[in-house]
């Protein structure tokens, strides 16, 4: 069974694009782009191993979502991408986080 990672980003298609770039990783990707969708994913999928949030969301929204995630699933880690690396930095960031946190790669 593949580990599950919740990707949160500004664009509704966040999972499709990243999943294509990261198809070599043995991960099941879930996606969310707003408060309601994050809550639905967290409540419906108990096997989420970690959450990775893109930098395209406003800081107030990111802060709100961190609180929601921590309240619903205090057992998962939350990883925030920096803004400096831009949109092209998302896939490498996700690869590093998943490799270190889930796949135990150094």
C-alpha positions as CSV (number, residue, x, y, z in Angstrom):
1,X,0.0,0.0,0.0
2,X,1.4,3.4,-1.0
3,X,1.8,6.2,1.5
4,X,-0.6,9.1,1.1
5,X,0.5,12.7,0.7
6,X,-1.8,15.7,0.7
7,X,-0.7,18.5,-1.6
8,X,-2.2,21.9,-1.0
9,X,-1.9,24.6,-3.7
10,X,-3.5,27.5,-5.3
11,X,-4.4,25.8,-8.5
12,X,-7.2,23.2,-8.5
13,X,-5.0,20.9,-10.7
14,X,-2.1,20.8,-8.3
15,X,-2.0,17.0,-8.1
16,X,-2.1,16.2,-11.8
17,X,0.9,18.3,-12.7
18,X,3.0,17.2,-9.8
19,X,2.0,13.6,-9.9
20,X,3.2,13.5,-13.5
21,X,6.5,15.0,-12.6
22,X,6.9,12.7,-9.6
23,X,5.4,9.5,-11.0
24,X,8.6,7.5,-10.1
25,X,7.8,8.0,-6.3
26,X,5.6,5.3,-4.8
27,X,3.1,7.7,-3.3
28,X,-0.6,8.2,-3.6
29,X,-1.3,11.9,-4.1
30,X,-4.3,13.8,-2.9
31,X,-4.9,17.4,-3.6
32,X,-6.7,20.4,-2.2
33,X,-6.9,24.1,-3.0
34,X,-9.2,25.6,-0.4
35,X,-10.3,25.3,3.2
36,X,-13.3,23.0,2.5
37,X,-11.3,20.6,0.3
38,X,-8.5,20.4,2.9
39,X,-11.0,19.5,5.6
40,X,-12.7,16.9,3.4
41,X,-9.4,15.2,2.5
42,X,-8.2,15.1,6.1
43,X,-11.5,13.7,7.4
44,X,-12.0,11.2,4.6
45,X,-8.4,9.8,4.3
46,X,-6.9,8.5,7.6
47,X,-3.7,7.3,5.9
48,X,-2.3,10.8,5.1
49,X,1.3,10.6,6.1
50,X,2.2,14.3,5.6
51,X,0.9,17.6,4.1
52,X,2.9,19.8,1.7
53,X,1.6,23.3,1.0
54,X,2.7,25.4,-1.9
55,X,3.7,29.0,-1.7
56,X,1.1,30.5,-4.0
57,X,-1.5,30.8,-1.2
58,X,-1.8,34.0,0.8
59,X,-0.2,34.0,4.2
60,X,-3.5,34.4,6.0
61,X,-4.9,31.3,4.1
62,X,-1.7,29.3,4.8
63,X,-2.0,30.2,8.5
64,X,-5.6,29.2,8.6
65,X,-4.9,25.9,6.9
66,X,-2.1,25.1,9.3
67,X,-4.4,25.6,12.2
68,X,-7.1,23.4,10.6
69,X,-4.6,20.6,9.7
70,X,-3.1,20.7,13.3
71,X,-6.6,20.6,14.8
72,X,-7.9,17.7,12.7
73,X,-4.8,15.7,12.3
74,X,-2.1,16.5,14.9
75,X,-0.3,13.3,13.9
76,X,0.8,14.6,10.4
77,X,3.7,16.9,9.6
78,X,3.1,20.1,7.6
79,X,5.7,21.3,5.2
80,X,5.6,24.8,3.6
81,X,7.4,25.6,0.4
82,X,9.3,28.8,0.1
83,X,8.3,31.5,-2.3
84,X,11.8,32.3,-3.6
85,X,12.1,29.1,-5.7
86,X,8.9,30.0,-7.6
87,X,6.5,27.5,-9.1
88,X,9.2,25.4,-10.7
89,X,10.5,24.7,-7.2
90,X,7.5,22.8,-6.1
91,X,8.3,19.4,-7.6
92,X,11.9,19.4,-6.2
93,X,10.6,20.5,-2.8
94,X,8.0,17.7,-2.7
95,X,10.6,15.2,-3.8
96,X,12.9,16.2,-1.0
97,X,10.2,16.2,1.7
98,X,8.7,12.9,0.6
99,X,12.2,11.3,0.3
100,X,13.2,12.4,3.8
101,X,9.9,12.1,5.7
102,X,8.2,9.1,4.0
103,X,10.7,7.1,1.9
104,X,13.5,7.4,4.5
105,X,16.0,8.6,1.9
106,X,18.9,10.7,3.1
